[in-house]
Amino acid sequence: MPAMKLNAALFAVMLTAPALLAQTQTVRIHAATVLDGTGKTLRNATIVVQGSKITSIETGTPANGLNATYELGQLTIVPGMIDIHAHVGWHFDKDGRYAARPGSPAQEILYSAENAYVTLLAGFTTIQSPGQANDVELREGIARGVFPGPRILTSIRQINERSGTLDEIRQKVRQLKTDGADVVKIFASASIRDGGTQTMTDEQLVAVCGEAKAQGMRTMVHAHSPESIKASVNAGCQQIEHGVFATDEVLKLMADKGVYFDPNVGVVLQNYLKNRDKYNGIGNYNDEGFAYMEKGLGLNKTMIQKAVATPKLMMVLGTDAVAGAHGHNADEIVERVRQGGQKPMDAIISATSMAAQSLNLEKTIGTLAAGYEADIVGLDGDPLTDITAVTRVAFVMRGGKVYKLSAGTARGARPSR
């Protein structure tokens, strides 16, 4: 993105500063339908917000003639959506090419802030970025209100087969905790562009996941092959990413062991192929790599169908969003329903309450109920009958602050007088 365009985008962000002012008054948000994130549907409901929290949800005609602060009409309200795997710092450079090498610290944080902002406007109020060093500054800046964006969790760095001896790996986990990482990101297999075979040894996986557990830290594992998935699960790792080559056996193993599974079938490969010219020739983004990704589309379709059919498998919503994909996160929800036959309500739960559970934030976000953060999104349409409604976001509130109200595109949405 040219510098002028980047500066213009950031200037537009600054214009939203009034939305960042703390709200102390009671705010009432009414809509025809509310999906609470746990599988419940409420009709003619009003969500009452005080400060950053939901204080109550009322159904039926408001008592005492109280008007809604935001009358969203026929919109469907859902909890702020959660993407548990998004690379918020990945971007295209001024020449429109993937920026594999970082620019100046100022450039990198501004690109990250822009990606965070478009992700927030797409209805994602929490993301997990696995991860790069300036995620920490971005996380803290958003938390302070310097930048508008989703709540961010980060791994800061990754651990792989080249991370040293078993003792050195354990020490690196402890250092991640000291540095403020929210999760440990592990590469147990090669990229799909390199065939996805297991790269870390079983002993290395036991060392990293065992130390993370001892330190009270969560783990998420990049694993494509059945062998790498099985080794990671048996090592006590908590969450598997991608799983393109997952078999019925390892899907059942994850379900039996209570391990979260984040298949990425609707955004990442499609984005790479759409933006092939912007990646081609950089590292393993070559003809062979893109051939693997083309093949991966079909493999993913087969895999997601098997995953959806696996009883008690806890699938959470992650996109692996990279440069070009930010703001299109909800396409993952659509494709899990389209390709995998996942029930729309289950897909919404995976992007809300179950995703929050995987982050150990199930008592804070991902559900619309009294005491939870007021992360509230209004969709133009009913996702239970048309899942593409999750891509038509007309209203966004995070932590009680409104960042988006598209009255011109949402049926009946208006601020009350």
C-alpha positions in Angstrom: 0.0 0.0 0.0 1.5 3.4 -0.9 2.4 5.6 2.0 -0.1 8.2 1.0 -2.9 5.7 1.1 -1.7 4.3 4.4 -1.6 7.8 5.9 -5.1 8.5 4.6 -6.4 5.3 6.1 -4.8 6.1 9.5 -6.3 9.7 9.3 -9.7 8.1 8.8 -9.0 6.0 11.9 -8.2 9.1 13.9 -11.6 10.5 12.9 -13.2 7.8 15.0 -11.5 9.0 18.1 -14.9 10.2 19.7 -15.9 6.6 19.7 -13.0 5.9 22.0 -14.4 8.1 24.8 -15.6 6.1 27.7 -19.3 5.7 27.9 -20.8 6.2 31.4 -24.4 6.5 30.4 -26.7 3.5 30.0 -26.9 2.3 26.4 -29.8 0.2 25.1 -29.5 -1.7 21.9 -32.6 -3.3 20.4 -33.0 -5.7 17.5 -35.5 -8.2 16.2 -33.2 -11.2 16.8 -30.3 -11.8 19.2 -28.1 -15.0 19.0 -26.3 -15.2 22.4 -23.3 -17.2 21.2 -24.2 -20.4 23.1 -27.0 -21.6 20.9 -29.9 -19.5 22.3 -32.1 -17.2 20.1 -33.9 -14.3 21.6 -36.6 -12.3 19.8 -37.4 -8.6 20.1 -34.6 -8.2 22.5 -32.8 -5.2 24.1 -29.3 -5.4 25.4 -28.5 -3.0 28.2 -24.9 -1.8 28.5 -23.3 0.2 31.2 -19.7 1.3 30.6 -17.9 -1.7 29.0 -20.3 -4.4 30.3 -23.6 -5.9 29.5 -25.9 -5.4 32.6 -29.0 -7.2 31.3 -30.9 -8.5 28.3 -34.6 -7.7 28.1 -37.2 -9.3 25.7 -40.5 -8.0 24.7 -41.7 -4.4 24.6 -39.4 -2.1 26.7 -40.9 -1.2 30.1 -41.7 2.4 31.1 -41.6 3.7 27.5 -37.8 3.4 27.4 -36.4 4.0 23.9 -33.4 2.2 22.5 -30.2 4.2 22.1 -29.5 2.2 19.0 -32.6 0.8 17.2 -31.2 -1.9 14.9 -34.5 -3.0 13.5 -34.4 -6.3 11.6 -30.6 -6.8 12.2 -29.4 -9.9 13.9 -27.2 -9.3 16.9 -24.4 -11.7 17.7 -21.5 -11.5 20.1 -18.3 -9.9 18.8 -16.7 -12.6 16.7 -13.3 -14.1 17.6 -10.5 -15.2 15.2 -8.1 -17.3 17.1 -5.5 -17.3 14.3 -4.9 -14.1 12.4 -1.5 -12.6 11.4 -2.3 -9.0 12.0 1.1 -7.7 11.1 1.3 -9.3 7.6 0.8 -6.7 4.8 1.7 -5.7 1.3 4.4 -3.1 0.8 4.3 0.2 -1.1 4.8 -1.8 -4.3 2.0 -4.1 -3.6 4.2 -7.1 -2.8 4.1 -9.2 0.4 6.4 -7.5 2.9 8.5 -10.6 3.9 11.2 -8.3 5.3 10.0 -5.8 7.9 10.2 -2.1 7.2 10.9 0.5 9.9 9.2 0.0 13.3 6.9 2.9 12.5 5.8 1.5 9.2 5.2 -2.0 10.7 3.1 -0.7 13.6 1.0 1.5 11.3 0.3 -1.4 8.9 -0.6 -3.6 11.8 -2.9 -0.9 13.2 -4.6 -0.6 9.9 -5.2 -4.3 9.7 -6.5 -4.4 13.2 -9.0 -1.6 12.4 -10.4 -3.3 9.2 -10.7 -6.5 11.2 -12.7 -4.7 13.9 -15.0 -3.2 11.4 -15.6 -6.7 10.0 -17.1 -7.7 13.3 -14.1 -9.4 15.0 -13.6 -7.9 18.4 -10.9 -10.3 19.5 -8.1 -11.9 17.6 -5.1 -14.1 18.4 -2.0 -13.3 16.5 0.7 -16.0 16.3 2.8 -13.8 16.2 5.5 -11.1 16.0 7.2 -8.9 18.4 5.3 -5.6 17.7 2.1 -7.5 18.5 2.8 -6.5 22.1 2.9 -2.8 21.4 -0.2 -3.1 19.2 -2.0 -5.1 21.9 -1.2 -2.5 24.6 -2.0 0.4 22.3 -5.4 -0.9 21.5 -6.0 -1.7 25.2 -5.1 1.9 26.1 -7.3 3.3 23.4 -4.5 4.7 21.2 -5.7 2.7 18.3 -9.2 1.3 17.5 -9.0 -2.4 17.0 -9.9 -5.8 18.4 -8.7 -7.2 21.7 -5.4 -8.9 20.8 -3.6 -12.0 22.2 -0.2 -12.9 20.8 2.5 -15.6 20.8 5.2 -13.0 20.1 7.4 -15.7 18.5 7.2 -19.3 17.5 9.0 -22.5 18.5 10.0 -25.1 16.0 12.5 -28.0 15.4 15.4 -25.5 15.3 14.7 -24.0 18.7 17.5 -25.9 20.4 17.9 -28.8 22.9 15.0 -29.9 25.0 16.2 -27.8 27.9 16.7 -24.8 25.6 13.1 -25.2 24.3 11.8 -25.3 27.9 13.8 -22.1 28.6 12.3 -20.4 25.6 8.8 -21.2 26.8 9.6 -19.6 30.2 11.0 -16.6 28.4 7.8 -16.2 26.4 5.9 -16.0 29.6 8.3 -13.4 31.0 7.9 -11.4 27.7 4.1 -11.3 28.0 3.0 -13.9 25.5 -0.6 -15.1 25.8 0.0 -18.4 24.0 2.9 -20.6 22.7 2.8 -21.1 19.0 4.5 -24.3 17.8 5.4 -25.6 14.4 5.2 -29.4 14.4 5.0 -29.8 10.7 6.2 -28.2 7.5 4.1 -25.8 5.5 1.5 -27.2 3.1 3.7 -25.6 0.4 6.4 -28.0 1.5 4.2 -31.1 1.9 3.2 -30.7 5.6 5.3 -33.5 7.0 6.2 -33.7 10.7 9.3 -31.6 11.6 9.5 -31.5 15.4 10.3 -34.7 17.2 7.9 -36.3 19.6 10.4 -35.5 22.4 10.5 -31.8 21.4 6.7 -31.6 21.4 6.6 -33.1 24.9 9.2 -30.6 26.1 7.4 -27.5 24.7 3.8 -28.5 25.6 4.8 -29.9 29.0 6.7 -26.7 29.9 3.8 -24.6 28.7 1.4 -26.5 30.9 3.8 -26.1 33.9 3.9 -22.4 33.3 0.1 -22.1 32.9 0.3 -21.2 29.2 -1.9 -22.3 26.3 -0.4 -24.0 23.2 -1.4 -23.9 19.6 0.3 -26.2 17.1 0.7 -25.8 13.3 0.3 -29.4 12.2 -0.8 -30.7 8.8 0.0 -34.4 8.7 -1.7 -37.1 10.7 1.7 -38.0 12.4 2.3 -34.4 13.5 -1.3 -34.1 14.8 -1.1 -37.4 16.7 2.3 -36.5 18.2 1.1 -33.1 19.3 -2.1 -34.4 20.9 -0.2 -37.1 22.8 2.3 -34.5 24.0 -0.5 -32.7 25.8 -0.8 -29.8 23.3 -4.1 -28.0 23.5 -5.0 -26.8 20.0 -4.2 -28.0 16.5 -4.1 -25.6 13.6 -4.8 -26.4 9.9 -4.8 -30.2 9.8 -5.1 -30.4 6.0 -4.3 -34.1 5.9 -6.2 -35.0 9.1 -7.6 -38.6 9.1 -10.7 -39.9 10.9 -8.3 -41.4 13.5 -6.7 -38.2 14.5 -10.0 -36.2 14.4 -11.4 -38.7 16.8 -8.3 -38.5 18.9 -8.7 -34.7 19.2 -12.3 -35.2 20.1 -11.5 -37.8 22.8 -8.7 -35.8 24.3 -10.7 -32.5 24.4 -8.2 -30.8 22.0 -9.4 -27.8 20.1 -9.2 -28.0 16.3 -8.9 -25.0 14.1 -9.2 -26.0 10.4 -8.6 -23.1 8.0 -10.7 -23.8 4.9 -12.2 -20.6 3.8 -9.7 -17.7 3.8 -6.0 -18.5 3.8 -5.5 -20.6 0.6 -8.1 -18.6 -1.3 -6.3 -15.4 -0.4 -2.9 -16.7 -1.4 -4.2 -17.8 -4.8 -6.1 -14.6 -5.3 -3.0 -12.6 -4.6 -0.5 -15.0 -6.2 1.3 -12.2 -8.1 2.0 -10.4 -4.8 3.6 -13.4 -3.2 5.1 -15.4 -6.1 8.9 -15.6 -6.0 9.3 -14.9 -2.3 10.6 -17.9 -0.3 8.6 -21.0 -0.9 5.8 -19.0 -2.6 6.8 -20.5 -5.9 5.1 -22.6 -8.6 5.5 -25.8 -6.6 4.1 -24.1 -3.5 1.1 -22.7 -5.3 0.5 -26.1 -6.8 0.3 -27.6 -3.3 -2.2 -24.8 -2.3 -4.4 -25.5 -5.4 -4.4 -29.2 -4.3 -5.1 -28.1 -0.7 -8.5 -26.6 -1.6 -9.8 -30.0 -2.4 -8.1 -31.6 0.5 -9.6 -29.0 2.8 -13.1 -29.7 1.6 -12.7 -33.4 2.3 -11.1 -32.7 5.7 -13.8 -30.2 6.9 -16.6 -32.6 6.0 -14.9 -35.3 8.1 -14.3 -32.9 10.9 -17.9 -31.7 11.0 -19.0 -35.3 11.1 -16.7 -36.2 14.1 -18.8 -36.3 17.3 -17.7 -33.9 20.1 -14.9 -32.4 18.1 -14.4 -28.8 19.4 -13.8 -26.7 16.3 -12.9 -23.1 16.9 -12.9 -20.3 14.3 -9.5 -19.3 13.0 -8.6 -18.0 9.5 -4.8 -17.8 9.4 -5.4 -14.4 7.8 -2.3 -13.0 6.2 -1.6 -10.0 3.9 -4.7 -9.4 1.7 -7.1 -11.3 4.0 -7.7 -8.9 6.9 -11.3 -7.8 7.0 -12.5 -11.0 5.2 -12.3 -13.2 8.3 -16.0 -14.1 8.2 -15.5 -15.9 4.9 -14.2 -18.8 7.0 -17.5 -19.1 8.8 -19.3 -19.1 5.4 -17.1 -21.8 3.9 -17.3 -24.1 6.9 -21.1 -24.1 6.3 -20.9 -24.4 2.6 -18.1 -26.9 2.2 -18.3 -28.8 5.4 -22.1 -28.8 6.0 -21.6 -27.4 9.5 -24.9 -26.1 11.0 -25.0 -22.3 10.9 -25.6 -22.1 14.7 -22.6 -24.4 15.3 -20.5 -22.2 13.1 -21.5 -19.1 15.0 -20.8 -20.8 18.3 -17.3 -21.8 17.1 -16.6 -18.1 16.3 -18.0 -16.8 19.7 -18.4 -18.8 22.9 -16.3 -21.8 21.9 -13.5 -19.6 20.6 -13.6 -17.7 23.9 -13.4 -21.0 25.8 -10.2 -21.9 23.8 -8.7 -18.6 24.9 -9.7 -19.2 28.6 -11.9 -16.1 28.2 -15.2 -17.9 28.3 -16.4 -15.8 31.4 -15.5 -12.5 29.7 -16.3 -12.6 26.0 -18.0 -14.7 23.3 -21.4 -14.7 25.0 -24.2 -12.1 25.2 -25.2 -12.1 28.9 -25.1 -9.9 32.0 -21.6 -9.4 33.3 -19.8 -10.0 29.9 -17.9 -7.5 27.9 -20.2 -5.5 25.6 -18.8 -6.8 22.4 -21.8 -6.6 20.2 -22.2 -7.0 16.4 -25.2 -6.4 14.2 -25.6 -8.4 11.0 -27.7 -7.4 8.0 -29.6 -10.6 7.6 -30.3 -13.9 9.4 -27.2 -16.1 9.5 -29.3 -19.1 10.4 -31.0 -19.0 7.0 -28.3 -17.2 5.0 -24.8 -17.7 6.5 -23.4 -15.0 4.3 -25.0 -12.5 6.7 -21.9 -12.8 8.9 -20.0 -10.9 6.1 -22.5 -8.0 6.2 -21.6 -6.2 9.4 -23.7 -3.1 10.0 -23.0 -2.4 13.7 -19.9 -2.9 15.8 -19.5 -2.3 19.6 -16.4 -3.4 21.5 -16.2 -2.9 25.2 -19.3 -0.6 25.2 -17.9 1.7 22.5 -19.5 1.9 19.1 -17.1 1.8 16.1 -19.5 1.2 13.3 -23.2 2.0 12.5 -24.0 1.6 8.8 -27.6 2.9 8.8 -27.5 3.3 5.0 -26.8 -0.4 4.4 -28.7 -2.0 7.3 -32.4 -2.5 7.2 -34.0 -0.3 9.9 -30.8 0.6 11.7 -30.8 4.0 13.2 -29.7 5.8 16.3 -32.7 6.7 18.4 -33.5 10.4 19.0 
